[in-house]
Amino acid sequence: MSRKKLIDLKEIKSECNYIKDRQREFYDMMLFNVTLEFEKFGENLH
């Protein structure tokens, strides 16, 4: 495999990891917000 191709693969891989991390952060925030909403909703029921 050519050296250039290896470098490209490495960059693509780190790009993918970066996107995965961003998605995880996004999902964590969504989950956190949903949990907050449910807690508020639960308090309103009582």
mmCIF file of the N, C-alpha and C atoms, coordinates in Angstrom:
data_MODEL
# 
_entry.id   MODEL 
# 
loop_
_atom_site.group_PDB 
_atom_site.id 
_atom_site.type_symbol 
_atom_site.label_atom_id 
_atom_site.label_alt_id 
_atom_site.label_comp_id 
_atom_site.label_asym_id 
_atom_site.label_entity_id 
_atom_site.label_seq_id 
_atom_site.pdbx_PDB_ins_code 
_atom_site.Cartn_x 
_atom_site.Cartn_y 
_atom_site.Cartn_z 
_atom_site.occupancy 
_atom_site.B_iso_or_equiv 
_atom_site.pdbx_formal_charge 
_atom_site.auth_seq_id 
_atom_site.auth_comp_id 
_atom_site.auth_asym_id 
_atom_site.auth_atom_id 
_atom_site.pdbx_PDB_model_num 
ATOM 1   N N  . MET A 1 1  ? 0.840   -1.202 0.000  1.00 0.00 ? 1  MET A N  1 
ATOM 2   C CA . MET A 1 1  ? 0.000   0.000  0.000  1.00 0.00 ? 1  MET A CA 1 
ATOM 3   C C  . MET A 1 1  ? 0.879   1.258  0.000  1.00 0.00 ? 1  MET A C  1 
ATOM 4   N N  . SER A 1 2  ? 0.490   2.225  -0.750 1.00 0.00 ? 2  SER A N  1 
ATOM 5   C CA . SER A 1 2  ? 1.300   3.441  -0.815 1.00 0.00 ? 2  SER A CA 1 
ATOM 6   C C  . SER A 1 2  ? 1.198   4.245  0.471  1.00 0.00 ? 2  SER A C  1 
ATOM 7   N N  . ARG A 1 3  ? 2.241   5.013  0.697  1.00 0.00 ? 3  ARG A N  1 
ATOM 8   C CA . ARG A 1 3  ? 2.310   5.818  1.914  1.00 0.00 ? 3  ARG A CA 1 
ATOM 9   C C  . ARG A 1 3  ? 1.156   6.819  1.977  1.00 0.00 ? 3  ARG A C  1 
ATOM 10  N N  . LYS A 1 4  ? 0.851   7.419  0.835  1.00 0.00 ? 4  LYS A N  1 
ATOM 11  C CA . LYS A 1 4  ? -0.224  8.414  0.759  1.00 0.00 ? 4  LYS A CA 1 
ATOM 12  C C  . LYS A 1 4  ? -1.556  7.795  1.198  1.00 0.00 ? 4  LYS A C  1 
ATOM 13  N N  . LYS A 1 5  ? -1.803  6.593  0.723  1.00 0.00 ? 5  LYS A N  1 
ATOM 14  C CA . LYS A 1 5  ? -3.050  5.914  1.033  1.00 0.00 ? 5  LYS A CA 1 
ATOM 15  C C  . LYS A 1 5  ? -3.160  5.651  2.540  1.00 0.00 ? 5  LYS A C  1 
ATOM 16  N N  . LEU A 1 6  ? -2.060  5.242  3.151  1.00 0.00 ? 6  LEU A N  1 
ATOM 17  C CA . LEU A 1 6  ? -2.048  4.992  4.592  1.00 0.00 ? 6  LEU A CA 1 
ATOM 18  C C  . LEU A 1 6  ? -2.401  6.256  5.367  1.00 0.00 ? 6  LEU A C  1 
ATOM 19  N N  . ILE A 1 7  ? -1.821  7.369  4.956  1.00 0.00 ? 7  ILE A N  1 
ATOM 20  C CA . ILE A 1 7  ? -2.093  8.639  5.627  1.00 0.00 ? 7  ILE A CA 1 
ATOM 21  C C  . ILE A 1 7  ? -3.569  8.998  5.487  1.00 0.00 ? 7  ILE A C  1 
ATOM 22  N N  . ASP A 1 8  ? -4.114  8.804  4.288  1.00 0.00 ? 8  ASP A N  1 
ATOM 23  C CA . ASP A 1 8  ? -5.533  9.082  4.058  1.00 0.00 ? 8  ASP A CA 1 
ATOM 24  C C  . ASP A 1 8  ? -6.401  8.238  4.985  1.00 0.00 ? 8  ASP A C  1 
ATOM 25  N N  . LEU A 1 9  ? -6.070  6.965  5.091  1.00 0.00 ? 9  LEU A N  1 
ATOM 26  C CA . LEU A 1 9  ? -6.842  6.071  5.948  1.00 0.00 ? 9  LEU A CA 1 
ATOM 27  C C  . LEU A 1 9  ? -6.793  6.521  7.396  1.00 0.00 ? 9  LEU A C  1 
ATOM 28  N N  . LYS A 1 10 ? -5.610  6.930  7.834  1.00 0.00 ? 10 LYS A N  1 
ATOM 29  C CA . LYS A 1 10 ? -5.465  7.408  9.210  1.00 0.00 ? 10 LYS A CA 1 
ATOM 30  C C  . LYS A 1 10 ? -6.337  8.631  9.451  1.00 0.00 ? 10 LYS A C  1 
ATOM 31  N N  . GLU A 1 11 ? -6.337  9.549  8.492  1.00 0.00 ? 11 GLU A N  1 
ATOM 32  C CA . GLU A 1 11 ? -7.127  10.771 8.632  1.00 0.00 ? 11 GLU A CA 1 
ATOM 33  C C  . GLU A 1 11 ? -8.620  10.451 8.660  1.00 0.00 ? 11 GLU A C  1 
ATOM 34  N N  . ILE A 1 12 ? -9.034  9.551  7.787  1.00 0.00 ? 12 ILE A N  1 
ATOM 35  C CA . ILE A 1 12 ? -10.443 9.157  7.745  1.00 0.00 ? 12 ILE A CA 1 
ATOM 36  C C  . ILE A 1 12 ? -10.836 8.531  9.076  1.00 0.00 ? 12 ILE A C  1 
ATOM 37  N N  . LYS A 1 13 ? -9.957  7.684  9.599  1.00 0.00 ? 13 LYS A N  1 
ATOM 38  C CA . LYS A 1 13 ? -10.256 7.017  10.866 1.00 0.00 ? 13 LYS A CA 1 
ATOM 39  C C  . LYS A 1 13 ? -10.403 8.028  12.003 1.00 0.00 ? 13 LYS A C  1 
ATOM 40  N N  . SER A 1 14 ? -9.497  8.993  12.085 1.00 0.00 ? 14 SER A N  1 
ATOM 41  C CA . SER A 1 14 ? -9.586  9.970  13.172 1.00 0.00 ? 14 SER A CA 1 
ATOM 42  C C  . SER A 1 14 ? -10.812 10.861 12.980 1.00 0.00 ? 14 SER A C  1 
ATOM 43  N N  . GLU A 1 15 ? -11.164 11.121 11.740 1.00 0.00 ? 15 GLU A N  1 
ATOM 44  C CA . GLU A 1 15 ? -12.371 11.889 11.428 1.00 0.00 ? 15 GLU A CA 1 
ATOM 45  C C  . GLU A 1 15 ? -13.605 11.136 11.936 1.00 0.00 ? 15 GLU A C  1 
ATOM 46  N N  . CYS A 1 16 ? -13.648 9.842  11.677 1.00 0.00 ? 16 CYS A N  1 
ATOM 47  C CA . CYS A 1 16 ? -14.766 9.008  12.130 1.00 0.00 ? 16 CYS A CA 1 
ATOM 48  C C  . CYS A 1 16 ? -14.866 9.009  13.648 1.00 0.00 ? 16 CYS A C  1 
ATOM 49  N N  . ASN A 1 17 ? -13.729 8.874  14.320 1.00 0.00 ? 17 ASN A N  1 
ATOM 50  C CA . ASN A 1 17 ? -13.729 8.890  15.783 1.00 0.00 ? 17 ASN A CA 1 
ATOM 51  C C  . ASN A 1 17 ? -14.233 10.218 16.310 1.00 0.00 ? 17 ASN A C  1 
ATOM 52  N N  . TYR A 1 18 ? -13.841 11.295 15.635 1.00 0.00 ? 18 TYR A N  1 
ATOM 53  C CA . TYR A 1 18 ? -14.273 12.629 16.042 1.00 0.00 ? 18 TYR A CA 1 
ATOM 54  C C  . TYR A 1 18 ? -15.793 12.735 15.940 1.00 0.00 ? 18 TYR A C  1 
ATOM 55  N N  . ILE A 1 19 ? -16.336 12.261 14.823 1.00 0.00 ? 19 ILE A N  1 
ATOM 56  C CA . ILE A 1 19 ? -17.791 12.312 14.619 1.00 0.00 ? 19 ILE A CA 1 
ATOM 57  C C  . ILE A 1 19 ? -18.502 11.457 15.660 1.00 0.00 ? 19 ILE A C  1 
ATOM 58  N N  . LYS A 1 20 ? -17.965 10.268 15.933 1.00 0.00 ? 20 LYS A N  1 
ATOM 59  C CA . LYS A 1 20 ? -18.569 9.392  16.942 1.00 0.00 ? 20 LYS A CA 1 
ATOM 60  C C  . LYS A 1 20 ? -18.627 10.084 18.292 1.00 0.00 ? 20 LYS A C  1 
ATOM 61  N N  . ASP A 1 21 ? -17.525 10.743 18.674 1.00 0.00 ? 21 ASP A N  1 
ATOM 62  C CA . ASP A 1 21 ? -17.485 11.458 19.948 1.00 0.00 ? 21 ASP A CA 1 
ATOM 63  C C  . ASP A 1 21 ? -18.534 12.560 19.991 1.00 0.00 ? 21 ASP A C  1 
ATOM 64  N N  . ARG A 1 22 ? -18.652 13.314 18.891 1.00 0.00 ? 22 ARG A N  1 
ATOM 65  C CA . ARG A 1 22 ? -19.643 14.398 18.834 1.00 0.00 ? 22 ARG A CA 1 
ATOM 66  C C  . ARG A 1 22 ? -21.052 13.820 18.969 1.00 0.00 ? 22 ARG A C  1 
ATOM 67  N N  . GLN A 1 23 ? -21.294 12.704 18.274 1.00 0.00 ? 23 GLN A N  1 
ATOM 68  C CA . GLN A 1 23 ? -22.618 12.082 18.348 1.00 0.00 ? 23 GLN A CA 1 
ATOM 69  C C  . GLN A 1 23 ? -22.914 11.621 19.769 1.00 0.00 ? 23 GLN A C  1 
ATOM 70  N N  . ARG A 1 24 ? -21.921 11.035 20.419 1.00 0.00 ? 24 ARG A N  1 
ATOM 71  C CA . ARG A 1 24 ? -22.114 10.557 21.783 1.00 0.00 ? 24 ARG A CA 1 
ATOM 72  C C  . ARG A 1 24 ? -22.466 11.725 22.693 1.00 0.00 ? 24 ARG A C  1 
ATOM 73  N N  . GLU A 1 25 ? -21.745 12.835 22.541 1.00 0.00 ? 25 GLU A N  1 
ATOM 74  C CA . GLU A 1 25 ? -22.042 14.023 23.349 1.00 0.00 ? 25 GLU A CA 1 
ATOM 75  C C  . GLU A 1 25 ? -23.457 14.501 23.087 1.00 0.00 ? 25 GLU A C  1 
ATOM 76  N N  . PHE A 1 26 ? -23.846 14.486 21.819 1.00 0.00 ? 26 PHE A N  1 
ATOM 77  C CA . PHE A 1 26 ? -25.182 14.933 21.430 1.00 0.00 ? 26 PHE A CA 1 
ATOM 78  C C  . PHE A 1 26 ? -26.244 14.039 22.077 1.00 0.00 ? 26 PHE A C  1 
ATOM 79  N N  . TYR A 1 27 ? -26.048 12.717 21.984 1.00 0.00 ? 27 TYR A N  1 
ATOM 80  C CA . TYR A 1 27 ? -27.012 11.794 22.569 1.00 0.00 ? 27 TYR A CA 1 
ATOM 81  C C  . TYR A 1 27 ? -27.086 11.941 24.083 1.00 0.00 ? 27 TYR A C  1 
ATOM 82  N N  . ASP A 1 28 ? -25.927 12.121 24.713 1.00 0.00 ? 28 ASP A N  1 
ATOM 83  C CA . ASP A 1 28 ? -25.904 12.316 26.166 1.00 0.00 ? 28 ASP A CA 1 
ATOM 84  C C  . ASP A 1 28 ? -26.722 13.537 26.550 1.00 0.00 ? 28 ASP A C  1 
ATOM 85  N N  . MET A 1 29 ? -26.557 14.621 25.775 1.00 0.00 ? 29 MET A N  1 
ATOM 86  C CA . MET A 1 29 ? -27.301 15.833 26.072 1.00 0.00 ? 29 MET A CA 1 
ATOM 87  C C  . MET A 1 29 ? -28.800 15.632 25.866 1.00 0.00 ? 29 MET A C  1 
ATOM 88  N N  . MET A 1 30 ? -29.147 14.956 24.775 1.00 0.00 ? 30 MET A N  1 
ATOM 89  C CA . MET A 1 30 ? -30.554 14.681 24.495 1.00 0.00 ? 30 MET A CA 1 
ATOM 90  C C  . MET A 1 30 ? -31.162 13.872 25.644 1.00 0.00 ? 30 MET A C  1 
ATOM 91  N N  . LEU A 1 31 ? -30.445 12.831 26.027 1.00 0.00 ? 31 LEU A N  1 
ATOM 92  C CA . LEU A 1 31 ? -30.907 11.955 27.100 1.00 0.00 ? 31 LEU A CA 1 
ATOM 93  C C  . LEU A 1 31 ? -31.088 12.752 28.385 1.00 0.00 ? 31 LEU A C  1 
ATOM 94  N N  . PHE A 1 32 ? -30.127 13.624 28.667 1.00 0.00 ? 32 PHE A N  1 
ATOM 95  C CA . PHE A 1 32 ? -30.183 14.461 29.860 1.00 0.00 ? 32 PHE A CA 1 
ATOM 96  C C  . PHE A 1 32 ? -31.417 15.359 29.821 1.00 0.00 ? 32 PHE A C  1 
ATOM 97  N N  . ASN A 1 33 ? -31.661 15.991 28.670 1.00 0.00 ? 33 ASN A N  1 
ATOM 98  C CA . ASN A 1 33 ? -32.817 16.873 28.525 1.00 0.00 ? 33 ASN A CA 1 
ATOM 99  C C  . ASN A 1 33 ? -34.125 16.109 28.670 1.00 0.00 ? 33 ASN A C  1 
ATOM 100 N N  . VAL A 1 34 ? -34.191 14.938 28.053 1.00 0.00 ? 34 VAL A N  1 
ATOM 101 C CA . VAL A 1 34 ? -35.399 14.119 28.148 1.00 0.00 ? 34 VAL A CA 1 
ATOM 102 C C  . VAL A 1 34 ? -35.648 13.727 29.599 1.00 0.00 ? 34 VAL A C  1 
ATOM 103 N N  . THR A 1 35 ? -34.593 13.335 30.287 1.00 0.00 ? 35 THR A N  1 
ATOM 104 C CA . THR A 1 35 ? -34.713 12.953 31.696 1.00 0.00 ? 35 THR A CA 1 
ATOM 105 C C  . THR A 1 35 ? -35.236 14.125 32.522 1.00 0.00 ? 35 THR A C  1 
ATOM 106 N N  . LEU A 1 36 ? -34.710 15.310 32.268 1.00 0.00 ? 36 LEU A N  1 
ATOM 107 C CA . LEU A 1 36 ? -35.177 16.511 32.975 1.00 0.00 ? 36 LEU A CA 1 
ATOM 108 C C  . LEU A 1 36 ? -36.655 16.743 32.717 1.00 0.00 ? 36 LEU A C  1 
ATOM 109 N N  . GLU A 1 37 ? -37.062 16.627 31.460 1.00 0.00 ? 37 GLU A N  1 
ATOM 110 C CA . GLU A 1 37 ? -38.468 16.830 31.107 1.00 0.00 ? 37 GLU A CA 1 
ATOM 111 C C  . GLU A 1 37 ? -39.351 15.843 31.853 1.00 0.00 ? 37 GLU A C  1 
ATOM 112 N N  . PHE A 1 38 ? -38.930 14.585 31.908 1.00 0.00 ? 38 PHE A N  1 
ATOM 113 C CA . PHE A 1 38 ? -39.712 13.564 32.597 1.00 0.00 ? 38 PHE A CA 1 
ATOM 114 C C  . PHE A 1 38 ? -39.839 13.877 34.080 1.00 0.00 ? 38 PHE A C  1 
ATOM 115 N N  . GLU A 1 39 ? -38.742 14.361 34.675 1.00 0.00 ? 39 GLU A N  1 
ATOM 116 C CA . GLU A 1 39 ? -38.784 14.697 36.096 1.00 0.00 ? 39 GLU A CA 1 
ATOM 117 C C  . GLU A 1 39 ? -39.772 15.830 36.337 1.00 0.00 ? 39 GLU A C  1 
ATOM 118 N N  . LYS A 1 40 ? -39.732 16.842 35.477 1.00 0.00 ? 40 LYS A N  1 
ATOM 119 C CA . LYS A 1 40 ? -40.671 17.964 35.596 1.00 0.00 ? 40 LYS A CA 1 
ATOM 120 C C  . LYS A 1 40 ? -42.100 17.463 35.445 1.00 0.00 ? 40 LYS A C  1 
ATOM 121 N N  . PHE A 1 41 ? -42.308 16.615 34.457 1.00 0.00 ? 41 PHE A N  1 
ATOM 122 C CA . PHE A 1 41 ? -43.620 16.047 34.181 1.00 0.00 ? 41 PHE A CA 1 
ATOM 123 C C  . PHE A 1 41 ? -44.122 15.260 35.394 1.00 0.00 ? 41 PHE A C  1 
ATOM 124 N N  . GLY A 1 42 ? -43.211 14.463 35.980 1.00 0.00 ? 42 GLY A N  1 
ATOM 125 C CA . GLY A 1 42 ? -43.563 13.669 37.155 1.00 0.00 ? 42 GLY A CA 1 
ATOM 126 C C  . GLY A 1 42 ? -43.954 14.548 38.327 1.00 0.00 ? 42 GLY A C  1 
ATOM 127 N N  . GLU A 1 43 ? -43.242 15.658 38.507 1.00 0.00 ? 43 GLU A N  1 
ATOM 128 C CA . GLU A 1 43 ? -43.548 16.571 39.606 1.00 0.00 ? 43 GLU A CA 1 
ATOM 129 C C  . GLU A 1 43 ? -44.917 17.214 39.401 1.00 0.00 ? 43 GLU A C  1 
ATOM 130 N N  . ASN A 1 44 ? -45.264 17.478 38.156 1.00 0.00 ? 44 ASN A N  1 
ATOM 131 C CA . ASN A 1 44 ? -46.564 18.083 37.863 1.00 0.00 ? 44 ASN A CA 1 
ATOM 132 C C  . ASN A 1 44 ? -47.710 17.119 38.154 1.00 0.00 ? 44 ASN A C  1 
ATOM 133 N N  . LEU A 1 45 ? -47.438 15.829 38.064 1.00 0.00 ? 45 LEU A N  1 
ATOM 134 C CA . LEU A 1 45 ? -48.491 14.835 38.315 1.00 0.00 ? 45 LEU A CA 1 
ATOM 135 C C  . LEU A 1 45 ? -48.839 14.756 39.796 1.00 0.00 ? 45 LEU A C  1 
ATOM 136 N N  . HIS A 1 46 ? -47.837 14.985 40.641 1.00 0.00 ? 46 HIS A N  1 
ATOM 137 C CA . HIS A 1 46 ? -48.086 14.837 42.088 1.00 0.00 ? 46 HIS A CA 1 
ATOM 138 C C  . HIS A 1 46 ? -48.926 15.983 42.641 1.00 0.00 ? 46 HIS A C  1 
# 
